[in-house]
Amino acid sequence: MAGDIRKLSNLRSGLVKAKREGEPETAEEAEKPKLDKLGRAYATGKRKNAVARVWVKRGKGAITINGREEGVYFARPVLRLLIHQPLLITNREGQYDVMITVNGGGLSGQAGAVRHGLSKALTLHEPELRSILKKVGFLTRDSRVVERKKYGRAKARRSFQFSKR
């Protein structure tokens, strides 16, 4: 019995050590930007069924989405405004080149996914921006998705028309 308890405590301490290995050891490592060899930060953003892969690097402010300019891909000004929100809030407009590949969902979901991915990539490039973006809620994934259709119903909640006779 005592041997079993000892084994469990050893197993628990091993799990705690495994969790700690992935975490940064010092505050300096936590504040260090996570960049690849080309100087880019990469993050994935999601919204509804859309998934956006975002690469951010220092530059002149060019934003390309699926190989096209942002004005061509997102023609509606509201969607372009949604994409620019993380850059506007952090006062980084025109300082980063952003390359995005996005697929799935519709244009509104894709714009939301781009905003989420861009916010995450900015925090990886400049960790001090995390508190600003988190306070506004751009780092939280919007988990709302379309409710599924149920059997015996016209749509998710809509019933078929009732006929008394």
Backbone torsions as a table, in degrees:
resi	resn	phi	psi	omega
1	MET	NA	-47.7	-179.8
2	ALA	-65.3	-34.2	178.8
3	GLY	-65.7	-37.5	178.4
4	ASP	-65.1	-41.0	179.3
5	ILE	-65.1	-39.9	179.0
6	ARG	-63.5	-41.3	179.2
7	LYS	-62.5	-42.8	179.2
8	LEU	-63.0	-42.6	-180.0
9	SER	-66.8	-36.8	175.9
10	ASN	-64.6	-40.2	179.2
11	LEU	-64.1	-44.1	178.4
12	ARG	-60.9	-45.3	-179.3
13	SER	-64.3	-33.6	176.2
14	GLY	-65.5	-39.4	177.8
15	LEU	-66.3	-40.2	178.9
16	VAL	-63.4	-41.1	178.0
17	LYS	-64.1	-40.5	-179.8
18	ALA	-62.8	-39.3	178.3
19	LYS	-65.9	-38.9	-176.6
20	ARG	-71.4	-24.6	-177.5
21	GLU	-63.3	-34.5	-179.3
22	GLY	-76.4	-21.1	-177.7
23	GLU	-80.8	150.6	175.9
24	PRO	-67.2	140.2	-175.8
25	GLU	-78.9	-34.3	-178.2
26	THR	-124.1	167.7	179.0
27	ALA	-68.3	-28.9	179.0
28	GLU	-65.9	-40.0	178.8
29	GLU	-67.1	-34.7	179.6
30	ALA	-66.8	-32.5	-178.4
31	GLU	-90.2	3.7	-178.6
32	LYS	-84.2	132.8	178.5
33	PRO	-67.3	145.7	179.1
34	LYS	-102.9	98.1	-176.0
35	LEU	-120.6	154.2	173.9
36	ASP	-87.0	-175.2	-175.5
37	LYS	-67.8	-16.0	177.3
38	LEU	-93.6	3.9	179.1
39	GLY	80.3	24.3	-178.5
40	ARG	-108.8	148.0	170.6
41	ALA	-103.9	138.8	-177.2
42	TYR	-119.9	138.1	174.9
43	ALA	-150.5	158.5	178.2
44	THR	-113.8	133.2	177.0
45	GLY	-119.0	146.8	-178.9
46	LYS	-135.0	147.4	175.4
47	ARG	-160.4	127.0	-174.6
48	LYS	52.7	-119.8	178.0
49	ASN	-102.5	7.2	-177.2
50	ALA	-91.8	141.7	177.0
51	VAL	-128.3	126.2	-179.8
52	ALA	-117.5	129.5	173.4
53	ARG	-103.6	123.7	-170.4
54	VAL	-123.2	129.4	172.8
55	TRP	-115.4	131.7	-177.8
56	VAL	-124.8	132.0	173.5
57	LYS	-145.1	160.0	178.4
58	ARG	-60.0	141.3	-178.8
59	GLY	-178.8	-152.7	-174.2
60	LYS	-100.3	-1.9	177.5
61	GLY	104.7	17.0	179.2
62	ALA	-77.7	132.8	177.5
63	ILE	-120.1	117.9	177.5
64	THR	-117.3	134.1	-179.8
65	ILE	-122.8	118.9	-177.8
66	ASN	50.8	40.3	177.5
67	GLY	81.4	1.0	179.9
68	ARG	-118.0	160.0	176.6
69	GLU	-68.5	154.9	-177.1
70	GLU	-63.2	-34.8	179.8
71	GLY	-67.2	-28.2	178.7
72	VAL	-80.8	-43.7	-176.0
73	TYR	-72.0	-49.4	176.8
74	PHE	-106.6	92.7	-175.5
75	ALA	-73.3	-30.7	-178.8
76	ARG	-74.2	131.4	-178.9
77	PRO	-61.4	-30.4	-179.7
78	VAL	-63.8	-40.0	-179.8
79	LEU	-70.1	-38.1	177.3
80	ARG	-65.3	-38.2	177.5
81	LEU	-63.2	-40.3	178.8
82	LEU	-60.5	-40.5	-179.9
83	ILE	-68.0	-38.1	-175.5
84	HIS	-80.0	-11.3	-176.1
85	GLN	-53.7	-47.9	-179.7
86	PRO	-61.1	-36.6	179.9
87	LEU	-71.5	-38.4	180.0
88	LEU	-67.7	-43.4	-177.3
89	ILE	-65.9	-35.7	-178.5
90	THR	-91.6	4.9	-177.9
91	ASN	55.5	44.4	179.4
92	ARG	-117.5	19.1	-179.8
93	GLU	-63.2	126.1	178.4
94	GLY	82.7	6.0	-179.6
95	GLN	-103.5	-15.0	-176.3
96	TYR	-126.2	140.8	167.6
97	ASP	-91.7	131.4	-176.3
98	VAL	-121.5	126.6	175.0
99	MET	-116.0	126.8	-172.9
100	ILE	-129.1	137.0	165.6
101	THR	-119.3	127.0	-176.7
102	VAL	-133.1	140.1	176.2
103	ASN	-148.4	162.2	-179.9
104	GLY	84.4	154.5	175.9
105	GLY	69.8	-167.6	178.5
106	GLY	-104.5	-174.7	-176.0
107	LEU	-64.4	-39.7	-179.5
108	SER	-65.5	-44.3	177.5
109	GLY	-64.8	-38.1	178.5
110	GLN	-65.5	-40.4	178.0
111	ALA	-63.9	-40.4	176.6
112	GLY	-64.7	-38.8	178.0
113	ALA	-66.2	-38.6	178.3
114	VAL	-65.0	-42.8	179.0
115	ARG	-61.2	-43.7	179.5
116	HIS	-64.0	-45.7	-179.8
117	GLY	-66.8	-40.4	179.3
118	LEU	-64.2	-40.2	178.1
119	SER	-62.9	-44.6	179.4
120	LYS	-65.2	-40.0	179.8
121	ALA	-66.9	-37.8	177.1
122	LEU	-62.6	-39.6	179.3
123	THR	-68.7	-29.5	175.9
124	LEU	-73.9	-33.9	179.6
125	HIS	-76.5	-42.9	178.2
126	GLU	-130.8	92.9	-176.0
127	PRO	-59.2	-23.1	-179.8
128	GLU	-70.1	-14.6	178.3
129	LEU	-80.7	-9.3	-174.9
130	ARG	-57.1	-44.9	-176.4
131	SER	-63.9	-38.0	179.8
132	ILE	-65.0	-49.6	-176.5
133	LEU	-69.9	-33.3	179.5
134	LYS	-70.0	-38.6	-179.8
135	LYS	-62.2	-37.8	-179.3
136	VAL	-78.8	-20.8	177.0
137	GLY	96.2	17.1	-178.6
138	PHE	-81.4	-14.8	-179.1
139	LEU	-90.8	-9.2	179.5
140	THR	-88.5	130.1	178.8
141	ARG	-75.3	127.0	178.4
142	ASP	-75.7	107.8	-170.9
143	SER	-85.4	2.2	-178.9
144	ARG	-70.4	127.0	177.1
145	VAL	-132.2	168.6	-178.7
146	VAL	-67.6	133.5	178.9
147	GLU	-73.1	142.0	-176.3
148	ARG	-74.8	156.1	178.1
149	LYS	-77.3	138.5	178.3
150	LYS	-101.9	152.7	177.7
151	TYR	-71.1	149.2	-178.5
152	GLY	78.8	6.2	179.9
153	ARG	-127.4	157.3	178.6
154	ALA	-74.3	-41.7	176.3
155	LYS	-134.8	-149.2	-178.4
156	ALA	-64.5	-43.8	-178.8
157	ARG	-125.0	-20.8	-177.2
158	ARG	-68.4	128.4	176.4
159	SER	-88.8	163.6	172.5
160	PHE	-71.0	156.7	-178.6
161	GLN	-61.4	133.9	-179.1
162	PHE	-87.3	131.2	177.1
163	SER	-117.5	122.3	-177.2
164	LYS	-72.9	-36.1	-179.8
165	ARG	-121.7	NA	NA
